[in-house]
Amino acid sequence: MNPLLSVDVFNTLHELQHLFRLHIRKSMEAAHQELTFNEMRVLMRTGRQPGITQRELVEHSHADKAQMARILAQLQDRGWLTRSASESDKRVRCLQLSAQGLQLFEKLRRLQEQVATELLQDFPLPMQAQLLTLLQQARSSAAAKAGLLAAQPGSMKSA
């Protein structure tokens, strides 16, 4: 593969992700002004992966532990998040969304779907499915070369 083409693929992915985040931020500000983008990301990850730990969130987000602790405390103070001891290790705290947090999660999930649909409206569903398949293959290949295992979509862990 042409090295410049390879770099262009990643640059284009980065630009597309930036556009998606920009639209999400604008829509989120209109829908829920007090919620920061990073708080939304934590809420969405916790909603998609109930029982996730703070350590796993730090690994996924690449935020530092102190920043994550502040975000989690704010979400818990607002009544959107609960923490409970892990059944396998009482020192580990597992995170879940509260009933209020689940309502916000559903609202944000619909917002994400709306923005994604809007941004990809010029691409028929079969083309979107093909793109997703190609991106998943590229992610798996890159993860294998980097010695990483893709535990879940969007989550990378060391092998």
C-alpha positions, -999 to +999 in steps of 0.1 A: +000+000+000+012+035-008+025+050+025+008+084+018-025+066+011-022+049+045-016+082+063-045+097+043-068+070+056-060+078+092-061+116+087-095+112+071-107+090+100-095+117+124-112+145+105-145+125+103-143+118+141-136+155+147-167+165+127-189+140+145-177+152+179-182+189+169-218+181+159-224+161+190-211+189+212-234+215+195-264+192+198-255+183+234-251+219+244-286+226+231-301+196+248-282+196+282-260+226+289-245+215+323-231+182+309-195+183+296-183+163+266-162+141+288-190+135+312-212+125+282-185+100+271-183+084+305-221+082+307-223+066+273-196+041+280-212+032+314-246+028+297-232+005+271-211-014+295-228-016+330-204-027+357-174-011+341-147+000+366-130+033+370-098+017+359-114+005+327-128+039+320-093+055+325-078+029+301-105+036+275-106+073+277-068+079+283-078+104+310-057+105+341-071+089+373-077+122+391-097+136+362-118+105+360-124+105+397-137+141+394-159+132+365-174+102+383-179+122+415-198+149+395-220+123+378-227+106+411-235+140+428-260+148+400-277+114+406-268+099+372-243+073+384-240+047+412-210+028+424-210-007+440-184-031+452-174-058+427-186-093+437-152-107+429-131-080+446-146-058+472-119-032+467-130-026+431-160-003+425-183-011+396-203+017+379-239+017+368-263+043+357-291+053+380-327+054+367-321+091+361-288+083+344-305+057+322-330+083+310-302+107+301-283+079+284-312+071+262-316+108+253-279+111+245-279+078+225-308+091+204-289+124+199-258+104+188-279+084+164-295+115+150-262+132+144-246+101+128-276+096+106-275+133+095-237+132+088-241+100+067-274+107+050-257+109+016-245+073+020-269+044+015-271+018+043-253-009+023-224+015+018-223+023+055-223-014+064-194-019+040-175+009+055-181-004+090-168-039+080-137-024+064-130-002+095-135-032+119-111-052+098-085-024+098-090-020+136-085-058+142-054-058+119-039-028+136-046-041+171-030-075+162+001-057+149+003-036+180-001-066+203-035-055+215-067-074+218-100-056+210-120-066+240-151-047+228-157-023+200-140+009+209-120-007+237-084-017+234-066-038+260-030-051+261-026-088+252 
